[in-house]
Amino acid sequence: MAVPAHRLPVRRARPAARPLHDLGHYRPPELEPLKRIDEVRFGLGLPNTFDLG
């Protein structure tokens, strides 16, 4: 008699490789001026420059 799939034992996968190091997020320097403008607009209660709503 066949065993239903939900009754089969669960096998845990063992990773063969070492975990990767977190290198952090890349922050493109060409976007920094736009981020500063957005911070100022936010502080003034204005919408984001690209907000089309």
PDB file with SEQRES, HELIX, SHEET and CRYST1 records, atoms N, CA, C and O in Angstrom:
SEQRES   1 A   53  MET ALA VAL PRO ALA HIS ARG LEU PRO VAL ARG ARG ALA          
SEQRES   2 A   53  ARG PRO ALA ALA ARG PRO LEU HIS ASP LEU GLY HIS TYR          
SEQRES   3 A   53  ARG PRO PRO GLU LEU GLU PRO LEU LYS ARG ILE ASP GLU          
SEQRES   4 A   53  VAL ARG PHE GLY LEU GLY LEU PRO ASN THR PHE ASP LEU          
SEQRES   5 A   53  GLY                                                          
HELIX    1 AA1 ALA A    5  ARG A    7  5                                   3    
HELIX    2 AA2 PRO A   29  LEU A   31  5                                   3    
HELIX    3 AA3 GLU A   32  GLY A   43  1                                  12    
CRYST1    1.000    1.000    1.000  90.00  90.00  90.00 P 1           1          
ATOM      1  N   MET A   1       0.851  -1.184   0.000  1.00  0.00           N  
ATOM      2  CA  MET A   1       0.000   0.000   0.000  1.00  0.00           C  
ATOM      3  C   MET A   1       0.897   1.248   0.000  1.00  0.00           C  
ATOM      4  O   MET A   1       1.871   1.308   0.750  1.00  0.00           O  
ATOM      5  N   ALA A   2       0.581   2.214  -0.814  1.00  0.00           N  
ATOM      6  CA  ALA A   2       1.377   3.428  -0.949  1.00  0.00           C  
ATOM      7  C   ALA A   2       1.139   4.369   0.224  1.00  0.00           C  
ATOM      8  O   ALA A   2       0.035   4.449   0.761  1.00  0.00           O  
ATOM      9  N   VAL A   3       2.181   5.070   0.607  1.00  0.00           N  
ATOM     10  CA  VAL A   3       2.100   6.047   1.701  1.00  0.00           C  
ATOM     11  C   VAL A   3       1.770   7.407   1.090  1.00  0.00           C  
ATOM     12  O   VAL A   3       2.416   7.805   0.121  1.00  0.00           O  
ATOM     13  N   PRO A   4       0.779   8.140   1.628  1.00  0.00           N  
ATOM     14  CA  PRO A   4       0.466   9.474   1.099  1.00  0.00           C  
ATOM     15  C   PRO A   4       1.672  10.400   1.250  1.00  0.00           C  
ATOM     16  O   PRO A   4       2.467  10.263   2.180  1.00  0.00           O  
ATOM     17  N   ALA A   5       1.792  11.345   0.317  1.00  0.00           N  
ATOM     18  CA  ALA A   5       2.941  12.245   0.288  1.00  0.00           C  
ATOM     19  C   ALA A   5       3.065  13.057   1.568  1.00  0.00           C  
ATOM     20  O   ALA A   5       4.180  13.338   2.008  1.00  0.00           O  
ATOM     21  N   HIS A   6       1.954  13.439   2.170  1.00  0.00           N  
ATOM     22  CA  HIS A   6       2.032  14.261   3.380  1.00  0.00           C  
ATOM     23  C   HIS A   6       2.486  13.454   4.595  1.00  0.00           C  
ATOM     24  O   HIS A   6       2.731  14.033   5.653  1.00  0.00           O  
ATOM     25  N   ARG A   7       2.602  12.146   4.470  1.00  0.00           N  
ATOM     26  CA  ARG A   7       3.071  11.294   5.568  1.00  0.00           C  
ATOM     27  C   ARG A   7       4.542  10.908   5.432  1.00  0.00           C  
ATOM     28  O   ARG A   7       5.094  10.283   6.337  1.00  0.00           O  
ATOM     29  N   LEU A   8       5.186  11.266   4.322  1.00  0.00           N  
ATOM     30  CA  LEU A   8       6.583  10.913   4.112  1.00  0.00           C  
ATOM     31  C   LEU A   8       7.482  11.766   4.997  1.00  0.00           C  
ATOM     32  O   LEU A   8       7.166  12.927   5.256  1.00  0.00           O  
ATOM     33  N   PRO A   9       8.603  11.206   5.469  1.00  0.00           N  
ATOM     34  CA  PRO A   9       9.518  12.013   6.293  1.00  0.00           C  
ATOM     35  C   PRO A   9      10.148  13.126   5.465  1.00  0.00           C  
ATOM     36  O   PRO A   9      10.363  12.986   4.261  1.00  0.00           O  
ATOM     37  N   VAL A  10      10.436  14.229   6.139  1.00  0.00           N  
ATOM     38  CA  VAL A  10      11.030  15.392   5.482  1.00  0.00           C  
ATOM     39  C   VAL A  10      12.536  15.308   5.639  1.00  0.00           C  
ATOM     40  O   VAL A  10      13.038  15.119   6.747  1.00  0.00           O  
ATOM     41  N   ARG A  11      13.264  15.448   4.531  1.00  0.00           N  
ATOM     42  CA  ARG A  11      14.716  15.476   4.579  1.00  0.00           C  
ATOM     43  C   ARG A  11      15.181  16.921   4.567  1.00  0.00           C  
ATOM     44  O   ARG A  11      14.666  17.741   3.806  1.00  0.00           O  
ATOM     45  N   ARG A  12      16.127  17.223   5.387  1.00  0.00           N  
ATOM     46  CA  ARG A  12      16.685  18.567   5.440  1.00  0.00           C  
ATOM     47  C   ARG A  12      17.887  18.636   4.508  1.00  0.00           C  
ATOM     48  O   ARG A  12      18.765  17.774   4.555  1.00  0.00           O  
ATOM     49  N   ALA A  13      17.927  19.638   3.679  1.00  0.00           N  
ATOM     50  CA  ALA A  13      19.062  19.815   2.769  1.00  0.00           C  
ATOM     51  C   ALA A  13      20.242  20.383   3.542  1.00  0.00           C  
ATOM     52  O   ALA A  13      20.075  21.264   4.385  1.00  0.00           O  
ATOM     53  N   ARG A  14      21.407  19.889   3.258  1.00  0.00           N  
ATOM     54  CA  ARG A  14      22.619  20.396   3.896  1.00  0.00           C  
ATOM     55  C   ARG A  14      23.416  21.161   2.856  1.00  0.00           C  
ATOM     56  O   ARG A  14      23.818  20.587   1.843  1.00  0.00           O  
ATOM     57  N   PRO A  15      23.652  22.440   3.085  1.00  0.00           N  
ATOM     58  CA  PRO A  15      24.417  23.204   2.095  1.00  0.00           C  
ATOM     59  C   PRO A  15      25.865  22.738   2.039  1.00  0.00           C  
ATOM     60  O   PRO A  15      26.498  22.524   3.073  1.00  0.00           O  
ATOM     61  N   ALA A  16      26.382  22.582   0.832  1.00  0.00           N  
ATOM     62  CA  ALA A  16      27.752  22.122   0.657  1.00  0.00           C  
ATOM     63  C   ALA A  16      28.746  23.285   0.695  1.00  0.00           C  
ATOM     64  O   ALA A  16      29.924  23.095   0.997  1.00  0.00           O  
ATOM     65  N   ALA A  17      28.262  24.486   0.386  1.00  0.00           N  
ATOM     66  CA  ALA A  17      29.151  25.647   0.321  1.00  0.00           C  
ATOM     67  C   ALA A  17      29.054  26.475   1.597  1.00  0.00           C  
ATOM     68  O   ALA A  17      28.074  26.397   2.338  1.00  0.00           O  
ATOM     69  N   ARG A  18      30.099  27.271   1.835  1.00  0.00           N  
ATOM     70  CA  ARG A  18      30.073  28.183   2.977  1.00  0.00           C  
ATOM     71  C   ARG A  18      29.084  29.313   2.706  1.00  0.00           C  
ATOM     72  O   ARG A  18      28.841  29.644   1.545  1.00  0.00           O  
ATOM     73  N   PRO A  19      28.513  29.905   3.735  1.00  0.00           N  
ATOM     74  CA  PRO A  19      27.614  31.055   3.526  1.00  0.00           C  
ATOM     75  C   PRO A  19      28.391  32.237   2.943  1.00  0.00           C  
ATOM     76  O   PRO A  19      29.566  32.434   3.253  1.00  0.00           O  
ATOM     77  N   LEU A  20      27.732  33.002   2.113  1.00  0.00           N  
ATOM     78  CA  LEU A  20      28.360  34.172   1.506  1.00  0.00           C  
ATOM     79  C   LEU A  20      28.437  35.314   2.504  1.00  0.00           C  
ATOM     80  O   LEU A  20      27.592  35.430   3.391  1.00  0.00           O  
ATOM     81  N   HIS A  21      29.442  36.150   2.359  1.00  0.00           N  
ATOM     82  CA  HIS A  21      29.567  37.330   3.209  1.00  0.00           C  
ATOM     83  C   HIS A  21      28.654  38.422   2.671  1.00  0.00           C  
ATOM     84  O   HIS A  21      28.480  38.567   1.461  1.00  0.00           O  
ATOM     85  N   ASP A  22      28.080  39.179   3.584  1.00  0.00           N  
ATOM     86  CA  ASP A  22      27.232  40.302   3.184  1.00  0.00           C  
ATOM     87  C   ASP A  22      28.136  41.475   2.837  1.00  0.00           C  
ATOM     88  O   ASP A  22      28.875  41.976   3.685  1.00  0.00           O  
ATOM     89  N   LEU A  23      28.070  41.906   1.587  1.00  0.00           N  
ATOM     90  CA  LEU A  23      28.914  43.011   1.138  1.00  0.00           C  
ATOM     91  C   LEU A  23      28.217  44.362   1.281  1.00  0.00           C  
ATOM     92  O   LEU A  23      28.800  45.393   0.945  1.00  0.00           O  
ATOM     93  N   GLY A  24      27.003  44.371   1.765  1.00  0.00           N  
ATOM     94  CA  GLY A  24      26.264  45.617   1.912  1.00  0.00           C  
ATOM     95  C   GLY A  24      25.561  45.996   0.618  1.00  0.00           C  
ATOM     96  O   GLY A  24      25.712  45.330  -0.406  1.00  0.00           O  
ATOM     97  N   HIS A  25      24.804  47.055   0.679  1.00  0.00           N  
ATOM     98  CA  HIS A  25      24.074  47.528  -0.495  1.00  0.00           C  
ATOM     99  C   HIS A  25      24.931  48.492  -1.298  1.00  0.00           C  
ATOM    100  O   HIS A  25      25.658  49.317  -0.745  1.00  0.00           O  
ATOM    101  N   TYR A  26      24.828  48.367  -2.612  1.00  0.00           N  
ATOM    102  CA  TYR A  26      25.530  49.308  -3.475  1.00  0.00           C  
ATOM    103  C   TYR A  26      24.701  50.571  -3.582  1.00  0.00           C  
ATOM    104  O   TYR A  26      23.521  50.504  -3.928  1.00  0.00           O  
ATOM    105  N   ARG A  27      25.283  51.707  -3.297  1.00  0.00           N  
ATOM    106  CA  ARG A  27      24.604  53.001  -3.377  1.00  0.00           C  
ATOM    107  C   ARG A  27      25.242  53.803  -4.501  1.00  0.00           C  
ATOM    108  O   ARG A  27      26.310  54.388  -4.318  1.00  0.00           O  
ATOM    109  N   PRO A  28      24.590  53.834  -5.674  1.00  0.00           N  
ATOM    110  CA  PRO A  28      25.180  54.561  -6.795  1.00  0.00           C  
ATOM    111  C   PRO A  28      25.362  56.038  -6.451  1.00  0.00           C  
ATOM    112  O   PRO A  28      24.400  56.694  -6.050  1.00  0.00           O  
ATOM    113  N   PRO A  29      26.570  56.573  -6.598  1.00  0.00           N  
ATOM    114  CA  PRO A  29      26.819  57.965  -6.230  1.00  0.00           C  
ATOM    115  C   PRO A  29      26.052  58.954  -7.102  1.00  0.00           C  
ATOM    116  O   PRO A  29      25.783  60.074  -6.669  1.00  0.00           O  
ATOM    117  N   GLU A  30      25.698  58.558  -8.319  1.00  0.00           N  
ATOM    118  CA  GLU A  30      24.962  59.485  -9.187  1.00  0.00           C  
ATOM    119  C   GLU A  30      23.529  59.714  -8.716  1.00  0.00           C  
ATOM    120  O   GLU A  30      22.877  60.644  -9.190  1.00  0.00           O  
ATOM    121  N   LEU A  31      23.021  58.893  -7.798  1.00  0.00           N  
ATOM    122  CA  LEU A  31      21.661  59.083  -7.284  1.00  0.00           C  
ATOM    123  C   LEU A  31      21.623  59.900  -5.991  1.00  0.00           C  
ATOM    124  O   LEU A  31      20.546  60.311  -5.559  1.00  0.00           O  
ATOM    125  N   GLU A  32      22.756  60.137  -5.381  1.00  0.00           N  
ATOM    126  CA  GLU A  32      22.783  60.865  -4.110  1.00  0.00           C  
ATOM    127  C   GLU A  32      22.180  62.269  -4.201  1.00  0.00           C  
ATOM    128  O   GLU A  32      21.443  62.649  -3.290  1.00  0.00           O  
ATOM    129  N   PRO A  33      22.451  63.073  -5.256  1.00  0.00           N  
ATOM    130  CA  PRO A  33      21.802  64.391  -5.333  1.00  0.00           C  
ATOM    131  C   PRO A  33      20.276  64.285  -5.384  1.00  0.00           C  
ATOM    132  O   PRO A  33      19.573  65.107  -4.795  1.00  0.00           O  
ATOM    133  N   LEU A  34      19.771  63.279  -6.087  1.00  0.00           N  
ATOM    134  CA  LEU A  34      18.311  63.107  -6.149  1.00  0.00           C  
ATOM    135  C   LEU A  34      17.741  62.724  -4.789  1.00  0.00           C  
ATOM    136  O   LEU A  34      16.639  63.141  -4.434  1.00  0.00           O  
ATOM    137  N   LYS A  35      18.490  61.935  -4.031  1.00  0.00           N  
ATOM    138  CA  LYS A  35      18.034  61.554  -2.695  1.00  0.00           C  
ATOM    139  C   LYS A  35      17.980  62.766  -1.767  1.00  0.00           C  
ATOM    140  O   LYS A  35      17.056  62.899  -0.964  1.00  0.00           O  
ATOM    141  N   ARG A  36      18.973  63.650  -1.880  1.00  0.00           N  
ATOM    142  CA  ARG A  36      18.964  64.866  -1.046  1.00  0.00           C  
ATOM    143  C   ARG A  36      17.784  65.755  -1.394  1.00  0.00           C  
ATOM    144  O   ARG A  36      17.141  66.306  -0.501  1.00  0.00           O  
ATOM    145  N   ILE A  37      17.488  65.904  -2.691  1.00  0.00           N  
ATOM    146  CA  ILE A  37      16.329  66.702  -3.115  1.00  0.00           C  
ATOM    147  C   ILE A  37      15.046  66.083  -2.564  1.00  0.00           C  
ATOM    148  O   ILE A  37      14.153  66.795  -2.105  1.00  0.00           O  
ATOM    149  N   ASP A  38      14.963  64.761  -2.614  1.00  0.00           N  
ATOM    150  CA  ASP A  38      13.775  64.072  -2.107  1.00  0.00           C  
ATOM    151  C   ASP A  38      13.625  64.272  -0.603  1.00  0.00           C  
ATOM    152  O   ASP A  38      12.507  64.427  -0.112  1.00  0.00           O  
ATOM    153  N   GLU A  39      14.737  64.271   0.138  1.00  0.00           N  
ATOM    154  CA  GLU A  39      14.666  64.504   1.590  1.00  0.00           C  
ATOM    155  C   GLU A  39      14.135  65.904   1.888  1.00  0.00           C  
ATOM    156  O   GLU A  39      13.324  66.078   2.797  1.00  0.00           O  
ATOM    157  N   VAL A  40      14.584  66.893   1.134  1.00  0.00           N  
ATOM    158  CA  VAL A  40      14.122  68.272   1.334  1.00  0.00           C  
ATOM    159  C   VAL A  40      12.636  68.366   1.021  1.00  0.00           C  
ATOM    160  O   VAL A  40      11.872  68.947   1.793  1.00  0.00           O  
ATOM    161  N   ARG A  41      12.221  67.794  -0.111  1.00  0.00           N  
ATOM    162  CA  ARG A  41      10.806  67.839  -0.491  1.00  0.00           C  
ATOM    163  C   ARG A  41       9.941  67.143   0.562  1.00  0.00           C  
ATOM    164  O   ARG A  41       8.855  67.620   0.892  1.00  0.00           O  
ATOM    165  N   PHE A  42      10.425  66.016   1.087  1.00  0.00           N  
ATOM    166  CA  PHE A  42       9.683  65.296   2.122  1.00  0.00           C  
ATOM    167  C   PHE A  42       9.537  66.162   3.372  1.00  0.00           C  
ATOM    168  O   PHE A  42       8.469  66.215   3.983  1.00  0.00           O  
ATOM    169  N   GLY A  43      10.617  66.835   3.742  1.00  0.00           N  
ATOM    170  CA  GLY A  43      10.574  67.717   4.911  1.00  0.00           C  
ATOM    171  C   GLY A  43       9.602  68.870   4.745  1.00  0.00           C  
ATOM    172  O   GLY A  43       9.039  69.354   5.727  1.00  0.00           O  
ATOM    173  N   LEU A  44       9.398  69.319   3.497  1.00  0.00           N  
ATOM    174  CA  LEU A  44       8.453  70.400   3.226  1.00  0.00           C  
ATOM    175  C   LEU A  44       7.028  69.915   3.018  1.00  0.00           C  
ATOM    176  O   LEU A  44       6.116  70.715   2.809  1.00  0.00           O  
ATOM    177  N   GLY A  45       6.842  68.602   3.077  1.00  0.00           N  
ATOM    178  CA  GLY A  45       5.502  68.030   2.885  1.00  0.00           C  
ATOM    179  C   GLY A  45       5.100  67.886   1.428  1.00  0.00           C  
ATOM    180  O   GLY A  45       3.926  67.685   1.116  1.00  0.00           O  
ATOM    181  N   LEU A  46       6.081  67.990   0.532  1.00  0.00           N  
ATOM    182  CA  LEU A  46       5.806  67.862  -0.892  1.00  0.00           C  
ATOM    183  C   LEU A  46       5.969  66.428  -1.342  1.00  0.00           C  
ATOM    184  O   LEU A  46       6.709  65.669  -0.717  1.00  0.00           O  
ATOM    185  N   PRO A  47       5.287  66.031  -2.425  1.00  0.00           N  
ATOM    186  CA  PRO A  47       5.434  64.654  -2.887  1.00  0.00           C  
ATOM    187  C   PRO A  47       6.795  64.416  -3.538  1.00  0.00           C  
ATOM    188  O   PRO A  47       7.522  65.359  -3.851  1.00  0.00           O  
ATOM    189  N   ASN A  48       7.115  63.183  -3.728  1.00  0.00           N  
ATOM    190  CA  ASN A  48       8.334  62.788  -4.431  1.00  0.00           C  
ATOM    191  C   ASN A  48       8.288  63.349  -5.829  1.00  0.00           C  
ATOM    192  O   ASN A  48       7.211  63.475  -6.412  1.00  0.00           O  
ATOM    193  N   THR A  49       9.446  63.692  -6.383  1.00  0.00           N  
ATOM    194  CA  THR A  49       9.530  64.267  -7.721  1.00  0.00           C  
ATOM    195  C   THR A  49       8.912  63.344  -8.771  1.00  0.00           C  
ATOM    196  O   THR A  49       8.324  63.812  -9.747  1.00  0.00           O  
ATOM    197  N   PHE A  50       9.046  62.044  -8.570  1.00  0.00           N  
ATOM    198  CA  PHE A  50       8.567  61.070  -9.552  1.00  0.00           C  
ATOM    199  C   PHE A  50       7.168  60.544  -9.220  1.00  0.00           C  
ATOM    200  O   PHE A  50       6.688  59.622  -9.878  1.00  0.00           O  
ATOM    201  N   ASP A  51       6.515  61.114  -8.216  1.00  0.00           N  
ATOM    202  CA  ASP A  51       5.160  60.673  -7.852  1.00  0.00           C  
ATOM    203  C   ASP A  51       4.183  61.231  -8.856  1.00  0.00           C  
ATOM    204  O   ASP A  51       3.993  62.445  -8.938  1.00  0.00           O  
ATOM    205  N   LEU A  52       3.559  60.350  -9.623  1.00  0.00           N  
ATOM    206  CA  LEU A  52       2.632  60.776 -10.673  1.00  0.00           C  
ATOM    207  C   LEU A  52       1.181  60.735 -10.203  1.00  0.00           C  
ATOM    208  O   LEU A  52       0.277  61.074 -10.967  1.00  0.00           O  
ATOM    209  N   GLY A  53       0.947  60.329  -8.966  1.00  0.00           N  
ATOM    210  CA  GLY A  53      -0.416  60.174  -8.462  1.00  0.00           C  
ATOM    211  C   GLY A  53      -0.950  61.457  -8.055  1.00  0.00           C  
ATOM    212  O   GLY A  53      -2.091  61.535  -7.600  1.00  0.00           O  
TER     213      GLY A  53                                                      
END                                                                             
